[in-house]
Amino acid sequence: MMPSLTVVTICFNNLADLQKSCDSVDRQSMHPFEHWIINGSSGPEIAEWLQTTPQPAYRKWLNERDHGIADAFNKGIAHANGEVIHLLNSGDCYADNDVIETVMASFEKRPEIAWLSGNIEMTRGGMKVVVGKPFEKLKLYRGMRSVSHPTWFLKKKVYEDTGLYRQEYKIAMDYEMMCRIADVPYLYIDKTLIRFDDTGVSSLNYLQSLKENKKAYESHFGSSLLLHIWQIRLKTLHYLLQTPFGKWLFGLKKKMGGENW
């Protein structure tokens, strides 16, 4: 039988983003078993919208302050009753109306897999690109540049076996989780699953996320020269993409089909 899905959406004072994500869920050809909204907002707008606007039967919510992104993720996972969990952040959207149906069919066809990922549409160098690659443990030193957390679907048992997101990481809690599940049975879907909201904390604090990635990697695998070299490369590219010349170079790279290199 096809497993059940819980979608978890965390939010903080961003009603318009939440509404966009909820609409994306509601337009799916196959709806989730449940859709949990974890609302840690300081203002009343989201709670009022959830309570006063008709919502589908599968939508549930928790309105209470949290201690950051990892804590909010963990609250959603703790409330989830589905066999598979997808963390769809507020502002992110499913790329097509058949994403949930496609993903859940993959879990049904391949019951041995415990998590999967796919492609994501995002902005790089001011241009829309689609990136995504199969996860490779030996390339974990590269971070999660093409194995994007918004595209992950994990069986709840993975969290039960490996633990929840660690609150000591303010940005790279997803990368640290990927280090922990590196040996868990996995599947890559060559399909664009998510349209990414580029205004999130990991996009706005990229250099801090690199520091946390380094800390997470070394906590699991020890010091790595490859990691050090790769982070220098990423920092250089980050600064280069802020310049007109860097954006021109990336545009050329995109024309050559290399945005996923």
C-alpha positions in Angstrom: 0.0 0.0 0.0 1.0 3.6 -0.6 2.4 5.1 2.6 0.7 8.2 4.2 2.3 11.7 4.0 2.5 14.5 6.5 3.5 17.9 5.2 5.0 20.2 7.8 5.2 24.0 7.2 6.9 26.2 9.7 6.3 30.0 9.6 7.1 33.2 11.5 5.2 36.5 10.8 4.9 35.8 7.0 1.2 35.2 6.3 1.5 35.8 2.5 4.3 33.2 2.2 2.3 30.7 4.2 -0.8 31.2 2.1 1.3 30.6 -1.0 2.6 27.3 0.4 -0.9 26.2 1.5 -2.3 26.9 -1.9 0.4 24.8 -3.4 -0.6 21.9 -1.1 -4.3 22.3 -1.8 -3.7 22.2 -5.6 -2.0 18.8 -5.5 -3.6 16.0 -7.4 -3.1 13.8 -4.3 -3.5 15.6 -0.9 -1.4 14.7 2.1 -2.8 12.7 5.0 -2.3 15.9 7.1 -0.7 19.3 6.7 0.7 20.7 10.0 1.3 24.5 10.3 3.8 25.2 13.0 3.3 28.9 13.7 5.9 30.5 16.0 4.9 34.1 15.1 5.0 37.0 17.5 2.0 38.6 15.8 -1.6 37.4 15.5 -2.1 37.5 11.7 -1.4 33.8 10.9 -3.3 32.4 13.9 -6.3 34.6 13.0 -6.2 33.5 9.3 -6.0 29.8 10.3 -8.9 30.1 12.7 -11.2 32.3 10.7 -10.7 31.0 7.1 -12.2 27.7 6.0 -9.3 25.2 5.8 -9.3 21.6 4.3 -9.8 18.8 6.8 -6.2 17.7 6.5 -4.8 21.0 7.7 -3.9 21.3 11.4 -1.9 23.9 13.3 0.0 24.7 16.4 0.2 28.3 17.4 3.0 28.8 20.0 6.5 30.4 20.1 9.5 28.2 19.4 13.2 28.4 19.8 14.2 28.7 16.2 14.0 26.7 13.0 15.2 23.3 14.3 12.8 23.5 17.2 9.9 24.3 14.9 10.9 21.4 12.6 11.0 19.0 15.6 7.5 20.1 16.8 6.1 19.3 13.4 7.8 15.9 13.3 6.5 15.1 16.8 2.9 15.9 15.7 3.2 14.0 12.4 1.1 10.9 12.1 2.1 10.1 8.5 4.7 7.5 7.6 6.5 10.0 5.4 7.3 13.6 6.3 8.0 16.5 4.0 9.2 19.8 5.5 7.7 22.5 3.1 8.8 25.8 4.4 6.5 28.8 4.2 7.2 30.5 0.9 8.3 27.3 -0.9 5.8 25.7 -3.3 5.5 22.3 -5.1 6.7 22.8 -8.7 3.8 20.9 -10.2 0.4 19.6 -9.1 1.5 16.0 -9.2 4.6 16.2 -7.0 3.1 14.4 -4.0 1.5 11.8 -6.2 4.8 11.1 -7.9 6.8 11.0 -4.7 4.4 8.7 -2.9 4.2 6.4 -5.8 8.0 6.1 -5.6 7.8 5.1 -2.0 5.2 2.5 -2.8 7.2 1.1 -5.7 10.4 1.1 -3.7 9.4 0.2 -0.1 13.1 -0.3 0.9 14.0 3.4 0.5 13.8 5.6 3.6 14.3 9.0 2.0 14.5 10.7 -1.4 15.2 14.0 -3.0 14.8 15.6 -6.4 15.4 18.9 -8.2 14.7 22.4 -7.1 14.1 25.7 -8.9 15.9 28.6 -7.4 17.7 31.8 -8.2 21.5 32.0 -8.7 23.3 35.0 -10.0 19.9 36.7 -10.5 18.7 33.9 -12.8 16.3 31.1 -12.4 17.9 27.7 -12.5 17.0 24.1 -11.8 19.5 22.1 -9.8 19.6 18.6 -8.3 21.8 15.6 -8.2 21.7 12.2 -6.5 23.1 12.2 -3.0 26.7 10.8 -2.7 28.2 10.3 0.7 31.7 10.7 -0.6 30.8 14.2 -1.7 29.4 15.4 1.6 32.3 17.8 2.0 30.7 19.8 -0.8 27.7 20.7 1.5 24.2 20.2 0.1 24.4 22.5 -2.9 22.5 20.1 -5.2 20.8 17.9 -2.7 18.4 20.6 -1.4 16.6 20.1 1.9 13.3 21.4 0.6 13.1 18.4 -1.8 13.7 15.8 0.9 10.9 13.4 1.8 11.9 11.2 4.8 10.1 8.3 6.5 9.3 9.2 10.1 11.2 6.1 11.2 14.4 7.8 10.0 13.9 10.5 12.6 12.9 8.0 15.2 16.1 6.0 14.5 18.6 8.9 14.1 17.1 11.7 16.2 15.6 15.1 15.4 17.2 18.3 14.2 19.8 19.8 16.5 19.0 23.2 17.9 22.7 24.2 18.2 22.6 24.7 14.4 20.7 27.9 13.5 21.1 27.4 9.7 22.8 24.1 8.9 20.6 21.8 10.9 19.5 20.2 7.6 23.1 19.6 6.5 24.0 18.1 9.8 21.0 15.8 9.5 22.2 14.7 6.0 25.5 13.7 7.6 23.6 11.5 10.0 21.5 9.8 7.4 24.3 9.3 4.9 23.9 5.5 5.0 20.1 5.3 5.0 18.6 3.7 1.8 18.0 6.6 -0.6 16.4 7.4 -4.0 16.9 10.3 -6.4 14.0 11.5 -8.5 15.0 13.4 -11.6 12.0 15.8 -11.4 11.6 19.4 -10.2 9.8 19.0 -6.9 10.0 22.5 -5.3 10.1 26.1 -6.3 12.3 27.7 -3.6 11.8 30.9 -1.8 15.2 32.6 -1.9 14.4 35.0 0.9 15.0 32.4 3.7 17.6 32.5 6.4 20.0 30.2 4.6 20.0 32.4 1.5 20.5 35.6 3.4 23.2 34.2 5.7 25.2 32.1 3.3 28.6 32.6 4.8 27.4 31.7 8.3 25.8 28.6 6.8 29.2 27.6 5.5 30.7 27.9 9.0 28.0 25.7 10.4 28.4 23.2 7.6 32.1 22.9 8.4 31.3 22.3 12.1 28.7 19.7 11.3 31.0 17.8 8.8 33.9 17.7 11.2 31.7 16.5 14.1 30.9 13.4 12.1 33.9 12.8 9.8 36.8 14.7 11.3 39.0 17.3 9.6 39.2 17.3 5.8 41.5 19.1 3.4 38.9 18.6 0.7 36.3 20.4 2.8 38.7 23.3 3.4 39.4 23.7 -0.3 35.8 23.4 -1.3 34.7 26.0 1.2 37.3 28.4 -0.2 35.8 27.7 -3.7 32.2 28.4 -2.4 33.2 31.6 -0.7 35.0 32.9 -3.8 32.0 32.1 -6.0 29.7 33.8 -3.5 31.6 37.0 -3.7 32.1 36.7 -7.5 28.3 36.4 -8.0 27.8 39.7 -6.4 29.6 41.4 -9.3 28.4 42.1 -12.9 31.4 40.0 -14.2 30.5 37.1 -12.0 26.8 37.2 -13.1 27.9 37.3 -16.7 30.1 34.3 -16.2 27.3 32.4 -14.5 25.0 33.3 -17.4 27.5 31.8 -19.8 27.8 28.7 -17.6 24.0 28.4 -17.6 23.8 28.7 -21.4 26.3 25.7 -21.5 24.0 23.7 -19.2 26.4 23.9 -16.4 24.3 25.4 -13.6 24.3 22.0 -11.9 28.0 21.4 -12.1 
